[in-house]
Amino acid sequence: MSISEFITRCDAYCEAAKVSRVWLSKRLFNDTYRLDDLAKGGTDVGVKRLERATEDLASLETEHERQGADDQGAAA
């Protein structure tokens, strides 16, 4: 996955989960501005670190989807 694809996926998660990019950046990188810096091309990230962040993002996405399904079940 390229950095631009990763940023796009992060932004989609932020919108769906109603969290800020700063929050997600802190969660994935322990750095509140890393996602912004990556998006601007002002910094880089190692392959292993990007892989770990991608896995963490996938876990967050799964958790969010599960919560959405639980909320829909409770509303029915």
HTML snippet that shows the backbone in 3Dmol.js (N, CA, C, O; Angstrom):
<script src="https://3Dmol.org/build/3Dmol-min.js"></script>
<div id="view" style="width:600px;height:400px;position:relative"></div>
<script>
const pdb = `
ATOM      1  N   MET A   1       0.845  -1.168   0.000  1.00  0.00           N
ATOM      2  CA  MET A   1       0.000   0.000   0.000  1.00  0.00           C
ATOM      3  C   MET A   1       0.896   1.238   0.000  1.00  0.00           C
ATOM      4  O   MET A   1       1.858   1.332   0.762  1.00  0.00           O
ATOM      5  N   SER A   2       0.559   2.164  -0.859  1.00  0.00           N
ATOM      6  CA  SER A   2       1.332   3.406  -0.923  1.00  0.00           C
ATOM      7  C   SER A   2       0.907   4.332   0.220  1.00  0.00           C
ATOM      8  O   SER A   2      -0.136   4.130   0.842  1.00  0.00           O
ATOM      9  N   ILE A   3       1.709   5.321   0.476  1.00  0.00           N
ATOM     10  CA  ILE A   3       1.381   6.281   1.530  1.00  0.00           C
ATOM     11  C   ILE A   3       0.105   7.041   1.180  1.00  0.00           C
ATOM     12  O   ILE A   3      -0.726   7.288   2.054  1.00  0.00           O
ATOM     13  N   SER A   4      -0.057   7.412  -0.086  1.00  0.00           N
ATOM     14  CA  SER A   4      -1.275   8.145  -0.465  1.00  0.00           C
ATOM     15  C   SER A   4      -2.523   7.272  -0.278  1.00  0.00           C
ATOM     16  O   SER A   4      -3.565   7.772   0.148  1.00  0.00           O
ATOM     17  N   GLU A   5      -2.428   5.988  -0.588  1.00  0.00           N
ATOM     18  CA  GLU A   5      -3.556   5.077  -0.352  1.00  0.00           C
ATOM     19  C   GLU A   5      -3.843   4.950   1.150  1.00  0.00           C
ATOM     20  O   GLU A   5      -4.998   4.909   1.572  1.00  0.00           O
ATOM     21  N   PHE A   6      -2.785   4.889   1.934  1.00  0.00           N
ATOM     22  CA  PHE A   6      -2.928   4.789   3.380  1.00  0.00           C
ATOM     23  C   PHE A   6      -3.617   6.040   3.937  1.00  0.00           C
ATOM     24  O   PHE A   6      -4.518   5.934   4.769  1.00  0.00           O
ATOM     25  N   ILE A   7      -3.198   7.207   3.484  1.00  0.00           N
ATOM     26  CA  ILE A   7      -3.801   8.463   3.943  1.00  0.00           C
ATOM     27  C   ILE A   7      -5.278   8.516   3.552  1.00  0.00           C
ATOM     28  O   ILE A   7      -6.114   8.935   4.353  1.00  0.00           O
ATOM     29  N   THR A   8      -5.602   8.100   2.345  1.00  0.00           N
ATOM     30  CA  THR A   8      -6.996   8.069   1.897  1.00  0.00           C
ATOM     31  C   THR A   8      -7.832   7.165   2.793  1.00  0.00           C
ATOM     32  O   THR A   8      -8.946   7.515   3.184  1.00  0.00           O
ATOM     33  N   ARG A   9      -7.286   6.012   3.110  1.00  0.00           N
ATOM     34  CA  ARG A   9      -7.984   5.069   3.983  1.00  0.00           C
ATOM     35  C   ARG A   9      -8.132   5.650   5.398  1.00  0.00           C
ATOM     36  O   ARG A   9      -9.182   5.501   6.023  1.00  0.00           O
ATOM     37  N   CYS A  10      -7.097   6.301   5.893  1.00  0.00           N
ATOM     38  CA  CYS A  10      -7.164   6.944   7.210  1.00  0.00           C
ATOM     39  C   CYS A  10      -8.243   8.017   7.242  1.00  0.00           C
ATOM     40  O   CYS A  10      -9.023   8.095   8.191  1.00  0.00           O
ATOM     41  N   ASP A  11      -8.283   8.840   6.205  1.00  0.00           N
ATOM     42  CA  ASP A  11      -9.289   9.905   6.153  1.00  0.00           C
ATOM     43  C   ASP A  11     -10.703   9.336   6.082  1.00  0.00           C
ATOM     44  O   ASP A  11     -11.625   9.892   6.678  1.00  0.00           O
ATOM     45  N   ALA A  12     -10.879   8.232   5.358  1.00  0.00           N
ATOM     46  CA  ALA A  12     -12.195   7.593   5.291  1.00  0.00           C
ATOM     47  C   ALA A  12     -12.604   7.067   6.666  1.00  0.00           C
ATOM     48  O   ALA A  12     -13.760   7.188   7.070  1.00  0.00           O
ATOM     49  N   TYR A  13     -11.645   6.484   7.374  1.00  0.00           N
ATOM     50  CA  TYR A  13     -11.941   5.998   8.724  1.00  0.00           C
ATOM     51  C   TYR A  13     -12.315   7.165   9.637  1.00  0.00           C
ATOM     52  O   TYR A  13     -13.292   7.083  10.381  1.00  0.00           O
ATOM     53  N   CYS A  14     -11.549   8.239   9.584  1.00  0.00           N
ATOM     54  CA  CYS A  14     -11.824   9.404  10.427  1.00  0.00           C
ATOM     55  C   CYS A  14     -13.236   9.931  10.194  1.00  0.00           C
ATOM     56  O   CYS A  14     -13.948  10.269  11.140  1.00  0.00           O
ATOM     57  N   GLU A  15     -13.626   9.997   8.944  1.00  0.00           N
ATOM     58  CA  GLU A  15     -14.971  10.490   8.620  1.00  0.00           C
ATOM     59  C   GLU A  15     -16.043   9.530   9.147  1.00  0.00           C
ATOM     60  O   GLU A  15     -17.024   9.963   9.751  1.00  0.00           O
ATOM     61  N   ALA A  16     -15.854   8.239   8.918  1.00  0.00           N
ATOM     62  CA  ALA A  16     -16.851   7.248   9.340  1.00  0.00           C
ATOM     63  C   ALA A  16     -16.954   7.158  10.864  1.00  0.00           C
ATOM     64  O   ALA A  16     -18.049   7.037  11.414  1.00  0.00           O
ATOM     65  N   ALA A  17     -15.807   7.218  11.535  1.00  0.00           N
ATOM     66  CA  ALA A  17     -15.785   7.062  12.997  1.00  0.00           C
ATOM     67  C   ALA A  17     -15.957   8.389  13.729  1.00  0.00           C
ATOM     68  O   ALA A  17     -16.070   8.425  14.954  1.00  0.00           O
ATOM     69  N   LYS A  18     -15.976   9.476  12.965  1.00  0.00           N
ATOM     70  CA  LYS A  18     -16.115  10.823  13.539  1.00  0.00           C
ATOM     71  C   LYS A  18     -15.003  11.112  14.553  1.00  0.00           C
ATOM     72  O   LYS A  18     -15.250  11.558  15.674  1.00  0.00           O
ATOM     73  N   VAL A  19     -13.773  10.840  14.113  1.00  0.00           N
ATOM     74  CA  VAL A  19     -12.588  11.173  14.909  1.00  0.00           C
ATOM     75  C   VAL A  19     -11.689  12.051  14.052  1.00  0.00           C
ATOM     76  O   VAL A  19     -11.813  12.075  12.827  1.00  0.00           O
ATOM     77  N   SER A  20     -10.799  12.760  14.694  1.00  0.00           N
ATOM     78  CA  SER A  20      -9.900  13.649  13.960  1.00  0.00           C
ATOM     79  C   SER A  20      -8.679  12.890  13.442  1.00  0.00           C
ATOM     80  O   SER A  20      -8.333  11.818  13.938  1.00  0.00           O
ATOM     81  N   ARG A  21      -8.046  13.469  12.443  1.00  0.00           N
ATOM     82  CA  ARG A  21      -6.799  12.910  11.936  1.00  0.00           C
ATOM     83  C   ARG A  21      -5.726  12.932  13.025  1.00  0.00           C
ATOM     84  O   ARG A  21      -4.888  12.033  13.094  1.00  0.00           O
ATOM     85  N   VAL A  22      -5.754  13.958  13.871  1.00  0.00           N
ATOM     86  CA  VAL A  22      -4.803  14.056  14.985  1.00  0.00           C
ATOM     87  C   VAL A  22      -4.986  12.865  15.929  1.00  0.00           C
ATOM     88  O   VAL A  22      -4.006  12.256  16.357  1.00  0.00           O
ATOM     89  N   TRP A  23      -6.239  12.532  16.255  1.00  0.00           N
ATOM     90  CA  TRP A  23      -6.522  11.402  17.138  1.00  0.00           C
ATOM     91  C   TRP A  23      -5.987  10.111  16.528  1.00  0.00           C
ATOM     92  O   TRP A  23      -5.322   9.324  17.201  1.00  0.00           O
ATOM     93  N   LEU A  24      -6.287   9.902  15.239  1.00  0.00           N
ATOM     94  CA  LEU A  24      -5.853   8.679  14.577  1.00  0.00           C
ATOM     95  C   LEU A  24      -4.334   8.626  14.466  1.00  0.00           C
ATOM     96  O   LEU A  24      -3.738   7.564  14.644  1.00  0.00           O
ATOM     97  N   SER A  25      -3.715   9.740  14.180  1.00  0.00           N
ATOM     98  CA  SER A  25      -2.262   9.797  14.089  1.00  0.00           C
ATOM     99  C   SER A  25      -1.623   9.411  15.421  1.00  0.00           C
ATOM    100  O   SER A  25      -0.643   8.667  15.455  1.00  0.00           O
ATOM    101  N   LYS A  26      -2.179   9.917  16.504  1.00  0.00           N
ATOM    102  CA  LYS A  26      -1.681   9.575  17.846  1.00  0.00           C
ATOM    103  C   LYS A  26      -1.862   8.085  18.100  1.00  0.00           C
ATOM    104  O   LYS A  26      -0.983   7.438  18.669  1.00  0.00           O
ATOM    105  N   ARG A  27      -2.982   7.549  17.685  1.00  0.00           N
ATOM    106  CA  ARG A  27      -3.290   6.127  17.905  1.00  0.00           C
ATOM    107  C   ARG A  27      -2.367   5.217  17.089  1.00  0.00           C
ATOM    108  O   ARG A  27      -1.914   4.185  17.584  1.00  0.00           O
ATOM    109  N   LEU A  28      -2.093   5.598  15.849  1.00  0.00           N
ATOM    110  CA  LEU A  28      -1.300   4.739  14.967  1.00  0.00           C
ATOM    111  C   LEU A  28       0.200   4.927  15.124  1.00  0.00           C
ATOM    112  O   LEU A  28       0.960   3.964  15.027  1.00  0.00           O
ATOM    113  N   PHE A  29       0.630   6.158  15.366  1.00  0.00           N
ATOM    114  CA  PHE A  29       2.064   6.467  15.352  1.00  0.00           C
ATOM    115  C   PHE A  29       2.602   7.028  16.666  1.00  0.00           C
ATOM    116  O   PHE A  29       3.806   7.244  16.807  1.00  0.00           O
ATOM    117  N   ASN A  30       1.703   7.265  17.635  1.00  0.00           N
ATOM    118  CA  ASN A  30       2.101   7.923  18.879  1.00  0.00           C
ATOM    119  C   ASN A  30       2.725   9.293  18.580  1.00  0.00           C
ATOM    120  O   ASN A  30       3.654   9.738  19.254  1.00  0.00           O
ATOM    121  N   ASP A  31       2.188   9.931  17.563  1.00  0.00           N
ATOM    122  CA  ASP A  31       2.665  11.243  17.095  1.00  0.00           C
ATOM    123  C   ASP A  31       1.462  11.945  16.472  1.00  0.00           C
ATOM    124  O   ASP A  31       0.942  11.497  15.451  1.00  0.00           O
ATOM    125  N   THR A  32       1.027  13.027  17.073  1.00  0.00           N
ATOM    126  CA  THR A  32      -0.218  13.669  16.641  1.00  0.00           C
ATOM    127  C   THR A  32      -0.174  14.271  15.241  1.00  0.00           C
ATOM    128  O   THR A  32      -1.226  14.508  14.648  1.00  0.00           O
ATOM    129  N   TYR A  33       1.007  14.522  14.703  1.00  0.00           N
ATOM    130  CA  TYR A  33       1.092  15.182  13.396  1.00  0.00           C
ATOM    131  C   TYR A  33       1.681  14.307  12.295  1.00  0.00           C
ATOM    132  O   TYR A  33       1.879  14.787  11.179  1.00  0.00           O
ATOM    133  N   ARG A  34       1.966  13.048  12.573  1.00  0.00           N
ATOM    134  CA  ARG A  34       2.595  12.189  11.563  1.00  0.00           C
ATOM    135  C   ARG A  34       1.720  12.023  10.321  1.00  0.00           C
ATOM    136  O   ARG A  34       2.233  12.085   9.203  1.00  0.00           O
ATOM    137  N   LEU A  35       0.415  11.814  10.488  1.00  0.00           N
ATOM    138  CA  LEU A  35      -0.448  11.673   9.310  1.00  0.00           C
ATOM    139  C   LEU A  35      -0.464  12.944   8.475  1.00  0.00           C
ATOM    140  O   LEU A  35      -0.386  12.874   7.248  1.00  0.00           O
ATOM    141  N   ASP A  36      -0.561  14.093   9.110  1.00  0.00           N
ATOM    142  CA  ASP A  36      -0.527  15.357   8.368  1.00  0.00           C
ATOM    143  C   ASP A  36       0.797  15.518   7.630  1.00  0.00           C
ATOM    144  O   ASP A  36       0.824  15.922   6.467  1.00  0.00           O
ATOM    145  N   ASP A  37       1.896  15.199   8.312  1.00  0.00           N
ATOM    146  CA  ASP A  37       3.214  15.304   7.676  1.00  0.00           C
ATOM    147  C   ASP A  37       3.344  14.347   6.501  1.00  0.00           C
ATOM    148  O   ASP A  37       3.898  14.706   5.462  1.00  0.00           O
ATOM    149  N   LEU A  38       2.838  13.137   6.659  1.00  0.00           N
ATOM    150  CA  LEU A  38       2.870  12.166   5.553  1.00  0.00           C
ATOM    151  C   LEU A  38       2.031  12.663   4.370  1.00  0.00           C
ATOM    152  O   LEU A  38       2.443  12.550   3.216  1.00  0.00           O
ATOM    153  N   ALA A  39       0.856  13.213   4.673  1.00  0.00           N
ATOM    154  CA  ALA A  39      -0.032  13.700   3.619  1.00  0.00           C
ATOM    155  C   ALA A  39       0.599  14.850   2.836  1.00  0.00           C
ATOM    156  O   ALA A  39       0.385  14.981   1.631  1.00  0.00           O
ATOM    157  N   LYS A  40       1.374  15.676   3.525  1.00  0.00           N
ATOM    158  CA  LYS A  40       2.036  16.809   2.885  1.00  0.00           C
ATOM    159  C   LYS A  40       3.341  16.414   2.214  1.00  0.00           C
ATOM    160  O   LYS A  40       3.936  17.219   1.497  1.00  0.00           O
ATOM    161  N   GLY A  41       3.793  15.186   2.438  1.00  0.00           N
ATOM    162  CA  GLY A  41       5.065  14.747   1.876  1.00  0.00           C
ATOM    163  C   GLY A  41       6.257  15.279   2.650  1.00  0.00           C
ATOM    164  O   GLY A  41       7.390  15.229   2.170  1.00  0.00           O
ATOM    165  N   GLY A  42       6.003  15.789   3.850  1.00  0.00           N
ATOM    166  CA  GLY A  42       7.059  16.391   4.644  1.00  0.00           C
ATOM    167  C   GLY A  42       7.883  15.410   5.448  1.00  0.00           C
ATOM    168  O   GLY A  42       8.893  15.784   6.044  1.00  0.00           O
ATOM    169  N   THR A  43       7.462  14.160   5.469  1.00  0.00           N
ATOM    170  CA  THR A  43       8.180  13.123   6.202  1.00  0.00           C
ATOM    171  C   THR A  43       7.940  11.795   5.514  1.00  0.00           C
ATOM    172  O   THR A  43       7.122  11.697   4.599  1.00  0.00           O
ATOM    173  N   ASP A  44       8.635  10.800   5.946  1.00  0.00           N
ATOM    174  CA  ASP A  44       8.483   9.459   5.389  1.00  0.00           C
ATOM    175  C   ASP A  44       8.239   8.501   6.548  1.00  0.00           C
ATOM    176  O   ASP A  44       8.341   8.883   7.714  1.00  0.00           O
ATOM    177  N   VAL A  45       7.923   7.284   6.224  1.00  0.00           N
ATOM    178  CA  VAL A  45       7.711   6.267   7.243  1.00  0.00           C
ATOM    179  C   VAL A  45       8.312   4.973   6.722  1.00  0.00           C
ATOM    180  O   VAL A  45       8.238   4.678   5.529  1.00  0.00           O
ATOM    181  N   GLY A  46       8.900   4.213   7.614  1.00  0.00           N
ATOM    182  CA  GLY A  46       9.507   2.944   7.215  1.00  0.00           C
ATOM    183  C   GLY A  46       8.463   1.917   6.819  1.00  0.00           C
ATOM    184  O   GLY A  46       7.300   2.007   7.213  1.00  0.00           O
ATOM    185  N   VAL A  47       8.889   0.950   6.043  1.00  0.00           N
ATOM    186  CA  VAL A  47       7.987  -0.087   5.536  1.00  0.00           C
ATOM    187  C   VAL A  47       7.348  -0.862   6.686  1.00  0.00           C
ATOM    188  O   VAL A  47       6.139  -1.096   6.682  1.00  0.00           O
ATOM    189  N   LYS A  48       8.143  -1.255   7.653  1.00  0.00           N
ATOM    190  CA  LYS A  48       7.598  -2.028   8.771  1.00  0.00           C
ATOM    191  C   LYS A  48       6.641  -1.198   9.610  1.00  0.00           C
ATOM    192  O   LYS A  48       5.624  -1.709  10.078  1.00  0.00           O
ATOM    193  N   ARG A  49       6.954   0.064   9.803  1.00  0.00           N
ATOM    194  CA  ARG A  49       6.070   0.930  10.589  1.00  0.00           C
ATOM    195  C   ARG A  49       4.761   1.171   9.854  1.00  0.00           C
ATOM    196  O   ARG A  49       3.698   1.200  10.474  1.00  0.00           O
ATOM    197  N   LEU A  50       4.828   1.345   8.535  1.00  0.00           N
ATOM    198  CA  LEU A  50       3.610   1.510   7.748  1.00  0.00           C
ATOM    199  C   LEU A  50       2.773   0.234   7.792  1.00  0.00           C
ATOM    200  O   LEU A  50       1.547   0.296   7.884  1.00  0.00           O
ATOM    201  N   GLU A  51       3.423  -0.902   7.727  1.00  0.00           N
ATOM    202  CA  GLU A  51       2.714  -2.182   7.803  1.00  0.00           C
ATOM    203  C   GLU A  51       1.989  -2.320   9.145  1.00  0.00           C
ATOM    204  O   GLU A  51       0.829  -2.729   9.191  1.00  0.00           O
ATOM    205  N   ARG A  52       2.676  -1.980  10.222  1.00  0.00           N
ATOM    206  CA  ARG A  52       2.072  -2.056  11.555  1.00  0.00           C
ATOM    207  C   ARG A  52       0.907  -1.070  11.673  1.00  0.00           C
ATOM    208  O   ARG A  52      -0.136  -1.411  12.231  1.00  0.00           O
ATOM    209  N   ALA A  53       1.076   0.133  11.159  1.00  0.00           N
ATOM    210  CA  ALA A  53      -0.002   1.127  11.202  1.00  0.00           C
ATOM    211  C   ALA A  53      -1.198   0.668  10.372  1.00  0.00           C
ATOM    212  O   ALA A  53      -2.346   0.895  10.757  1.00  0.00           O
ATOM    213  N   THR A  54      -0.934   0.026   9.238  1.00  0.00           N
ATOM    214  CA  THR A  54      -2.007  -0.493   8.391  1.00  0.00           C
ATOM    215  C   THR A  54      -2.784  -1.587   9.124  1.00  0.00           C
ATOM    216  O   THR A  54      -4.011  -1.644   9.045  1.00  0.00           O
ATOM    217  N   GLU A  55      -2.069  -2.447   9.831  1.00  0.00           N
ATOM    218  CA  GLU A  55      -2.727  -3.497  10.616  1.00  0.00           C
ATOM    219  C   GLU A  55      -3.552  -2.890  11.747  1.00  0.00           C
ATOM    220  O   GLU A  55      -4.670  -3.333  12.010  1.00  0.00           O
ATOM    221  N   ASP A  56      -3.008  -1.887  12.409  1.00  0.00           N
ATOM    222  CA  ASP A  56      -3.747  -1.211  13.483  1.00  0.00           C
ATOM    223  C   ASP A  56      -4.996  -0.527  12.931  1.00  0.00           C
ATOM    224  O   ASP A  56      -6.058  -0.565  13.554  1.00  0.00           O
ATOM    225  N   LEU A  57      -4.865   0.096  11.766  1.00  0.00           N
ATOM    226  CA  LEU A  57      -6.013   0.744  11.135  1.00  0.00           C
ATOM    227  C   LEU A  57      -7.080  -0.290  10.782  1.00  0.00           C
ATOM    228  O   LEU A  57      -8.270  -0.042  10.978  1.00  0.00           O
ATOM    229  N   ALA A  58      -6.670  -1.434  10.269  1.00  0.00           N
ATOM    230  CA  ALA A  58      -7.626  -2.495   9.932  1.00  0.00           C
ATOM    231  C   ALA A  58      -8.389  -2.946  11.175  1.00  0.00           C
ATOM    232  O   ALA A  58      -9.591  -3.205  11.107  1.00  0.00           O
ATOM    233  N   SER A  59      -7.701  -3.041  12.304  1.00  0.00           N
ATOM    234  CA  SER A  59      -8.370  -3.413  13.555  1.00  0.00           C
ATOM    235  C   SER A  59      -9.386  -2.358  13.966  1.00  0.00           C
ATOM    236  O   SER A  59     -10.494  -2.687  14.391  1.00  0.00           O
ATOM    237  N   LEU A  60      -9.011  -1.096  13.841  1.00  0.00           N
ATOM    238  CA  LEU A  60      -9.939  -0.013  14.168  1.00  0.00           C
ATOM    239  C   LEU A  60     -11.146  -0.030  13.238  1.00  0.00           C
ATOM    240  O   LEU A  60     -12.276   0.170  13.683  1.00  0.00           O
ATOM    241  N   GLU A  61     -10.912  -0.267  11.946  1.00  0.00           N
ATOM    242  CA  GLU A  61     -12.015  -0.322  10.981  1.00  0.00           C
ATOM    243  C   GLU A  61     -12.974  -1.461  11.327  1.00  0.00           C
ATOM    244  O   GLU A  61     -14.192  -1.289  11.284  1.00  0.00           O
ATOM    245  N   THR A  62     -12.421  -2.618  11.668  1.00  0.00           N
ATOM    246  CA  THR A  62     -13.245  -3.769  12.024  1.00  0.00           C
ATOM    247  C   THR A  62     -14.062  -3.485  13.275  1.00  0.00           C
ATOM    248  O   THR A  62     -15.250  -3.802  13.333  1.00  0.00           O
ATOM    249  N   GLU A  63     -13.431  -2.891  14.268  1.00  0.00           N
ATOM    250  CA  GLU A  63     -14.124  -2.538  15.504  1.00  0.00           C
ATOM    251  C   GLU A  63     -15.249  -1.548  15.235  1.00  0.00           C
ATOM    252  O   GLU A  63     -16.343  -1.679  15.784  1.00  0.00           O
ATOM    253  N   HIS A  64     -14.977  -0.553  14.384  1.00  0.00           N
ATOM    254  CA  HIS A  64     -16.007   0.439  14.053  1.00  0.00           C
ATOM    255  C   HIS A  64     -17.180  -0.217  13.316  1.00  0.00           C
ATOM    256  O   HIS A  64     -18.340   0.084  13.598  1.00  0.00           O
ATOM    257  N   GLU A  65     -16.878  -1.101  12.383  1.00  0.00           N
ATOM    258  CA  GLU A  65     -17.939  -1.790  11.640  1.00  0.00           C
ATOM    259  C   GLU A  65     -18.777  -2.658  12.574  1.00  0.00           C
ATOM    260  O   GLU A  65     -19.999  -2.718  12.442  1.00  0.00           O
ATOM    261  N   ARG A  66     -18.122  -3.324  13.512  1.00  0.00           N
ATOM    262  CA  ARG A  66     -18.820  -4.165  14.473  1.00  0.00           C
ATOM    263  C   ARG A  66     -19.737  -3.324  15.356  1.00  0.00           C
ATOM    264  O   ARG A  66     -20.866  -3.722  15.642  1.00  0.00           O
ATOM    265  N   GLN A  67     -19.252  -2.168  15.785  1.00  0.00           N
ATOM    266  CA  GLN A  67     -20.065  -1.288  16.611  1.00  0.00           C
ATOM    267  C   GLN A  67     -21.275  -0.771  15.832  1.00  0.00           C
ATOM    268  O   GLN A  67     -22.372  -0.650  16.376  1.00  0.00           O
ATOM    269  N   GLY A  68     -21.059  -0.469  14.553  1.00  0.00           N
ATOM    270  CA  GLY A  68     -22.167  -0.015  13.717  1.00  0.00           C
ATOM    271  C   GLY A  68     -23.228  -1.081  13.563  1.00  0.00           C
ATOM    272  O   GLY A  68     -24.423  -0.786  13.589  1.00  0.00           O
ATOM    273  N   ALA A  69     -22.791  -2.335  13.402  1.00  0.00           N
ATOM    274  CA  ALA A  69     -23.745  -3.444  13.295  1.00  0.00           C
ATOM    275  C   ALA A  69     -24.479  -3.654  14.609  1.00  0.00           C
ATOM    276  O   ALA A  69     -25.675  -3.945  14.611  1.00  0.00           O
ATOM    277  N   ASP A  70     -23.772  -3.510  15.732  1.00  0.00           N
ATOM    278  CA  ASP A  70     -24.408  -3.644  17.047  1.00  0.00           C
ATOM    279  C   ASP A  70     -25.441  -2.537  17.248  1.00  0.00           C
ATOM    280  O   ASP A  70     -26.529  -2.787  17.768  1.00  0.00           O
ATOM    281  N   ASP A  71     -25.104  -1.320  16.839  1.00  0.00           N
ATOM    282  CA  ASP A  71     -26.026  -0.202  16.976  1.00  0.00           C
ATOM    283  C   ASP A  71     -27.278  -0.419  16.144  1.00  0.00           C
ATOM    284  O   ASP A  71     -28.380  -0.100  16.589  1.00  0.00           O
ATOM    285  N   GLN A  72     -27.122  -0.955  14.949  1.00  0.00           N
ATOM    286  CA  GLN A  72     -28.265  -1.220  14.083  1.00  0.00           C
ATOM    287  C   GLN A  72     -29.139  -2.314  14.676  1.00  0.00           C
ATOM    288  O   GLN A  72     -30.365  -2.241  14.600  1.00  0.00           O
ATOM    289  N   GLY A  73     -28.518  -3.322  15.263  1.00  0.00           N
ATOM    290  CA  GLY A  73     -29.281  -4.404  15.895  1.00  0.00           C
ATOM    291  C   GLY A  73     -30.055  -3.920  17.104  1.00  0.00           C
ATOM    292  O   GLY A  73     -31.172  -4.374  17.350  1.00  0.00           O
ATOM    293  N   ALA A  74     -29.475  -3.005  17.860  1.00  0.00           N
ATOM    294  CA  ALA A  74     -30.137  -2.462  19.042  1.00  0.00           C
ATOM    295  C   ALA A  74     -31.309  -1.567  18.655  1.00  0.00           C
ATOM    296  O   ALA A  74     -32.297  -1.481  19.383  1.00  0.00           O
ATOM    297  N   ALA A  75     -31.196  -0.898  17.502  1.00  0.00           N
ATOM    298  CA  ALA A  75     -32.264   0.011  17.060  1.00  0.00           C
ATOM    299  C   ALA A  75     -33.451  -0.740  16.490  1.00  0.00           C
ATOM    300  O   ALA A  75     -34.559  -0.207  16.437  1.00  0.00           O
ATOM    301  N   ALA A  76     -33.230  -1.959  16.068  1.00  0.00           N
ATOM    302  CA  ALA A  76     -34.323  -2.747  15.432  1.00  0.00           C
ATOM    303  C   ALA A  76     -35.299  -3.313  16.405  1.00  0.00           C
ATOM    304  O   ALA A  76     -36.250  -3.984  16.005  1.00  0.00           O
TER     305      ALA A  76
END
`;
const viewer = $3Dmol.createViewer("view");
viewer.addModel(pdb, "pdb");
viewer.setStyle({}, {cartoon: {color: "spectrum"}});
viewer.zoomTo();
viewer.render();
</script>
